[in-house]
Amino acid sequence: MLLSLFNTLPQAEAGQYVRPCVDIDIWVDAVVAGRPYDSVQAAVAAANTAVAAWTAADLEQALAQHPRIGEHAAGASQEAQFSRAEQESTGINSVTASQLLAGNRQYEEQFGRVFLIRAAGRSAPEILTELQRRLTNTPETEIAEVADQLGQIAALRLEGLLES
């Protein structure tokens, strides 16, 4: 969707359009309320600013929508399509998939949530390295990293939506 069209959509329709970027109400509301945007970059900047308002509960809600890294999202939703496309570029093979599975299990036991990382632009070895590094985080440090990664994912998705 072109930015010019997004700028003119009714509020509810605009919200539904950007929700697959990240399913957090306050983020969706902030991005929609910021319209009209002069550029895609301005919309992405507003989206990045809205990340600061996220709570731990918001993150947990959004993470419920994300598959494990290394697992392909099922379904035909826009969010599942985003996830599949993001993970396809990583070059995950059967060896790294089994390593990621083991790391995901350890992460979930330690932090009680799915491991989330911006996969776009990263290789499977980079993701594995980050997973191992983040297993050394404190819960407080890790929740900040989750918010940062989710914000990066949302910004990239929004940029892709508004440029297509």
C-alpha positions in Angstrom: 0.0 0.0 0.0 1.3 3.4 -0.8 1.8 5.9 2.0 -0.6 8.3 0.4 -3.4 5.7 0.6 -2.5 4.7 4.2 -2.8 8.4 5.1 -6.4 8.6 3.9 -7.8 5.3 5.3 -10.4 5.5 8.0 -8.9 5.0 11.4 -10.1 1.5 12.0 -9.0 0.3 8.6 -5.6 1.9 9.0 -5.2 0.1 12.3 -6.1 -3.2 10.9 -3.6 -2.6 8.1 -0.6 -2.0 10.4 -1.5 -4.4 13.2 0.3 -7.3 11.5 3.5 -5.4 12.0 3.1 -5.8 15.8 0.0 -6.7 17.7 0.2 -4.0 20.4 -2.7 -1.6 20.6 -0.8 1.4 21.9 1.6 1.1 19.0 -1.1 0.6 16.4 -3.0 3.6 17.8 0.1 5.8 17.8 1.1 5.0 14.3 -2.5 5.6 13.0 -2.9 8.8 15.0 0.3 10.2 13.6 -1.1 10.4 10.1 -0.7 12.0 7.7 3.0 11.2 7.2 5.1 13.1 4.7 7.3 10.1 4.1 7.7 6.4 4.9 10.7 7.4 7.0 8.5 9.7 9.1 6.0 6.9 9.7 8.8 4.6 10.7 10.2 7.2 13.1 6.8 7.6 14.7 6.6 3.8 15.0 10.0 3.7 16.7 9.0 6.4 19.1 5.8 4.5 20.0 8.0 1.5 21.2 8.9 3.4 24.3 5.4 3.1 25.7 5.4 -0.7 25.6 4.9 -2.6 28.8 5.9 -6.1 29.7 2.3 -7.2 29.2 2.3 -5.6 25.7 5.4 -7.6 24.8 3.9 -10.9 26.1 0.8 -10.3 24.0 2.8 -9.6 20.8 5.2 -12.5 21.4 2.2 -14.9 21.5 1.9 -14.2 17.8 5.5 -15.1 16.9 6.8 -18.6 16.0 10.1 -19.8 17.3 13.0 -18.8 15.2 13.7 -21.7 12.9 10.1 -22.7 12.7 7.9 -21.5 9.9 4.7 -19.7 10.8 1.6 -21.5 9.8 -1.4 -19.8 8.1 -2.1 -17.3 5.5 -2.2 -14.2 7.7 -0.1 -11.1 6.9 1.9 -11.7 10.1 2.6 -15.3 9.1 3.7 -14.2 5.7 6.0 -11.6 7.2 7.6 -14.2 9.5 8.2 -16.8 6.8 9.8 -14.2 4.5 12.0 -12.9 7.4 13.2 -16.3 8.3 13.8 -17.6 4.7 16.6 -15.1 4.3 18.6 -16.6 7.2 19.8 -19.8 5.5 18.7 -22.0 8.4 19.5 -25.7 7.5 18.9 -28.9 9.3 22.0 -28.5 11.5 21.2 -25.0 12.6 17.6 -25.8 12.9 18.4 -28.4 15.5 20.8 -26.1 17.3 18.1 -23.4 17.3 15.5 -25.8 18.7 17.8 -26.7 21.6 18.6 -23.0 22.2 14.9 -22.1 22.0 14.0 -24.7 24.6 16.7 -23.4 26.9 15.7 -19.8 26.4 12.0 -20.6 27.0 12.9 -22.5 30.3 15.0 -19.6 31.4 12.8 -16.6 30.4 9.3 -18.2 30.0 8.8 -16.8 26.5 9.7 -17.5 22.9 13.2 -16.2 21.8 12.6 -13.2 19.5 15.2 -11.7 17.2 15.0 -9.7 14.1 15.9 -12.4 11.5 15.9 -10.1 8.5 19.5 -9.3 7.5 21.0 -12.0 9.8 22.4 -15.4 9.0 21.7 -18.5 10.9 25.1 -18.5 12.6 24.6 -14.8 13.7 21.2 -15.8 15.2 22.7 -18.7 17.1 25.5 -16.5 18.4 22.9 -13.9 19.6 20.8 -16.6 21.2 23.7 -17.9 23.2 24.8 -14.4 24.2 21.2 -13.5 25.3 21.0 -16.6 27.5 23.5 -14.8 29.7 21.2 -11.8 30.2 19.4 -11.0 33.3 15.6 -11.0 33.0 15.6 -7.2 33.1 18.3 -6.9 30.4 16.5 -9.5 28.3 13.1 -7.8 28.4 14.8 -4.6 27.1 16.4 -6.6 24.2 13.1 -8.2 23.4 11.5 -4.8 23.1 14.3 -3.6 20.9 14.1 -6.6 18.6 10.3 -6.4 18.4 10.6 -2.7 17.6 13.1 -3.4 14.8 10.8 -6.1 13.4 7.7 -3.8 13.6 9.6 -0.9 11.9 10.9 -3.1 9.0 7.4 -4.5 8.5 5.8 -1.1 8.5 8.4 0.2 6.0 7.7 -2.8 3.7 3.9 -2.2 3.9 4.1 1.5 3.2 6.5 1.1 0.3 4.7 -1.6 -1.5 
